[in-house]
């Protein structure tokens, strides 16, 4: 440990936190222009910094000076999913658009879903990037690890962690709209294929489905877990084997919905006469099936662009006016329902 004059150890974030009577994470946010810190708390932290003679470390100084000129879009997903799901290139494009008029480089970084949160935090604090937009995370572990980090980040999707900025689609309301549409079109025995249930988006879409079904006095319990991939849409066969009387299907993304439609048709049932289907994401693939897919919008480029604008405010030392942004989804009616 470095020594100051007189042999005393250099003060640390923990020392400042102890003197100010706040958490280490709060001190970190004050030092690096972070968000959601009350004025009185900020004043107490700054007074402790002055009293102790604390100086931020090299990484924090690099953040302030923005030396790298690089922003990362981090996707904790498999290579297969990143390159097969149009959601991710759209999100990356939205981030690129946000920084188009600057000299900032936007890089795409993929992390496997099984990678530890600490490994991703080490990458973010390595000095190679000035900040990050994180897309499609699995669970709150990464966000919780980043609460104590000096690195500014914004999530696309609810991080389920206080103090982290994010942009999120109103998945619950969107799923309610989709399910009500099936009900209004005459479907009564409706099931759903969810996304991976370690993701907040999948759980909230399931919640919306179950809410709409219960409100209509219908059975809300019919669902099977998918994986947001085309291949995982094949679980529709399991769902129909267990519930052969289904006449409606809400599928949590369009890739799965297209495969589910193929399963339904292969089993000799017609869409929409025997089975009405609503997907999610408004992906181009929904226009390539027969009939074309009714779906909910989920504009990844707009969400990533909004997240990038938040990140720009954080990088400038400000606080986003709306650090927890919830955006609406719209129903796009086509032939499948």
N, C-alpha and C positions, 0 to 999 in steps of 0.2 A: 504494500500500500504506500502511496506517495506520502511524503512528509512535508509539512510546512515549517516555517521558522519556529524554533523552539521545540521541534520534534513532535509536534501534534499531527495526527492524521488529517488528511484533507477531508473536509466535510462532504457527506454523501447526501443523496436524495432522502435516504432514511432519516438522517440527522435533521434535515430541513422539515420533513414531515412530522417528526417527533416534537420539534420546537413549535411548529405552527398548529399542532393538534389536528392534523388531517392525514389522509392516506398518502402513500407513496405515489399512487396513480394521480391523485389531485395535484401534487407538486409537479409531476411530469407534465401534466396538461398546462399548468400555469407557465412553466419554464418554456414550453414549446408552442405557446399560443393556441392551446387546445380549446375545446368547447365545454359549455355547460358548467362553468365555474362561477359561483356568485361573486359579486364585487368585494364583499367583506372577506371572503375566503382568499381571493386573489391578493388582497392587501396584506392579510396575515402571512401568506406564503412569501410574498416579496420582502416583508419585514424580517422574516426568519432568514431568508437568503442573504440580506444585507448584514444581519448580525453575525452570521456564521462565516461570511465571506465565501459562500458557495459559488463555484463556477461550473457551468454545464460541461459535459464531456465532449470529446471530439465529434461523436455521432450527432449529438444535439446541435452543435455549432454548424455541422454540415447541413442539417435540416434548415437552419435559419438562413444560411447563405445560398441554399438551393444549388449546390455545386454540380450535381450530376445532370440536371435537365432531363431526367428520365422518370416517367410514371409507368407503373406496372399494372396491367389488368391480369389478376390472378384467378385462375379457374381450377379449383380442386376437384377435377374430374379425370377420368381415363382419357387417353388419347383418342380411343374409338368414339367416345361420346362427343368430345369436343369437335372432332372433324366430321361427325355425321349429323349432328343436331344444328339446324340453322340458327338457333337461338344465340349460340356463342359467337359466330362471326358477326351477327347483327349487333351484339353488345359491344364487341371490340370496335366495330365501325362507329358506333355512337361515341365511344371514348375518343377515337381519332378525330371526329368532327369537333368535339369540344375544345381540343388543343390545336386545331388546324391553323389558327392565326398566330401561333407562337412557335418558338424554337424547341419546344418540349417534344421529346421522343416518347412514344407510347409503345411499350413492349408487351407481348403476350407471354405469360408464364403459367405453365401447367404444373399442378401438384397432384399427385395421386390421392384419391380419397382417404387412403390409409395413412398418409404422411402425418406425422405428429404436428400438433399446433406449434410446438417449440421450434421445430425445423423451419416452418414458414415464417415465424417471427424472426429467427436468425437471418433468414434471407432478406426480410424487409429492413432489418437494422444493420445490414452489412455495409451500408454506405453506397450501394449501387443504384438505389432509387430514392426519389424524394417523397414518394407517397404511392398509394395503391388503391385500386378499385377491385373489390373481391366479389366474384360472381359465382353463384351456385354452390354455396358452402353446405356441408353436411353437419348439422348440429351446432351448438353454441361454443364449442371448445376453442376454436380459433379466435372468435371475437372476445371471449373471456381472457385469453392470453394477451390480446392486443390492448386491453384496457390499461395494462401497466406499461405499454410501450410508448416511446416518444414519437413513433412514426404515425403521421396522419393517414387514416384509411377511411373509406366509405364503402359500405356493402350495398350490393344490389340483392335485395332479399333481407327479410327481418333477421338480424343477428341474434335476437333473443337475449340481448345483453344491454343493460343500461349504460348510457354514456358513449355509445357508438352511433355514428350517423349512418342512415340508410335510406334507400329508395325501395319501395315495395309496391307490388300490385295488390289491390284489395281482393285477395284470392277467395276469401269467404263469401263476399258478396257476388263475385263472378260465378262461383259454383252454385250459389242460390239461383241466380239468373238462368244459368244453363239448365239446371234441374227443373225449374219452373217451366221453362220452355218445353221440355219433354212432356211434362204433365199437361200443359195447355194443348199440346198436340195429340193428347189422348193416351199417352203411355201411363200405365198404372203399376206395372211390375218392373221396376227400374233398378239396375245395379250400377256400380261404378268401378273402374280400374284406377287405382290411385297411383301416384308417383311413389318413390322410395320414402317410407314413413319416418326416416331419420332427418328428413328435410321439412322445414316449416311450411313451405308452399304445398307439399303433398298433404300434410295434416290439416291445413286450413281449407284446402279444396274439399277434402273429405268432410270436414265439419260443415261446410256450406251445403254439400249434398245432403247430409243427414238432417240439417235444419229444414231445408225445403221439403224433404220427404215427410218429416214429422209434422210440419205445419199443414201438410195436405192430408194427414191421416194415413199415410202410406208407410210401408215397411222400410226403415232407414238402414237396415243391417246388412244389406247385400253388397259386399265389396271384396275385391281381391287386390293385393299389392302388386304393382308393376315397377318398372325401373326407368321411366322416361325415355326408353329406347324403342325402336321399331320391333326388335326381337321380343321384348317383354310384353308387347301387345298380344302375343299369342296366349297369354293367360286368359283371354276371353273364352277359349275352349273349355278351360276348367270351370269358369264362371257359369257357362251355359250347361255344362254337364251337371253341375250342382243345382242349377236353377233353370230348367228347360223352359219355364213359362215366361221368361223375361221378354218384355216388349220395348224396353228402352235402356240405353246405355250412355252414361256420362263418363268420358275418358279424360284423364287429367293432362294429357298432351296429345297433339295431333299425330306425332309419330306412332304412338301406341294405338290411336284411334283408327288410323289407316289399316294397320295390321289386324285390329279387331274386326273391322268391316270385312276384310278378306276372309277371316275365320267364319263370320256369320254367313257370308255368301257361300263359302265352301260347304257349310253344313246344310245348304239348301234353303236358306231363308233370305227373303228379299229386304232391301233397305230402300225406302223407309216403311214399306207396308207391314212387314212382320217385325221389324226392329228399327227404332229410331235412334240415331247416334249423334251426340254432340261432343266435339273435341275441345281442345284448348291450345292457344298460341297463335292461331291464324297463320300457320306456316304455309308456304307455297305448295307443299305436298298435298294439302287438303283440296287443291284445285285439280289434282292429277288423278283422283280416284273417281269411280262412277257408282253412285252419285257423288257429286262434290260435297265436301264435309261442312256441316254447320259447326261453328266454333266460337270461342271467346278470344278477343284480342289480348295480346301481351307484347307490346312493342319494346323489345329488348334494346333497340338503339336509343329510343327516347329515355328509357330508364337509365341506361349507362351514361347518356349525355347529361341527365340531371344529376347523377352521382358525381360525374366529373366536375360539374359546376360547384357542387358542394366542396369537392376536394380542392378546387382552386381557391375558394374562400378560406379553407383551413390553411393552405399553403401561404396565404397572405396574412395569416395571423388572426383572421376573423372568425366569427361564429355564424354558421348558416342560419338564415331566418327560419327555415323549416327543416331541422336536422333529422326528423322522422317523417319522411314524405310517403303518403299512401295515395296511389294513383288508381283511377277507375279502369274497368274493362268493359268492352261493348260486345254484344251478341252480333254475330255475322250469320244470317240465315241463308242456308243453301239446301241442296236436295236431300241430304241425309236425315234432316228433321224439319 
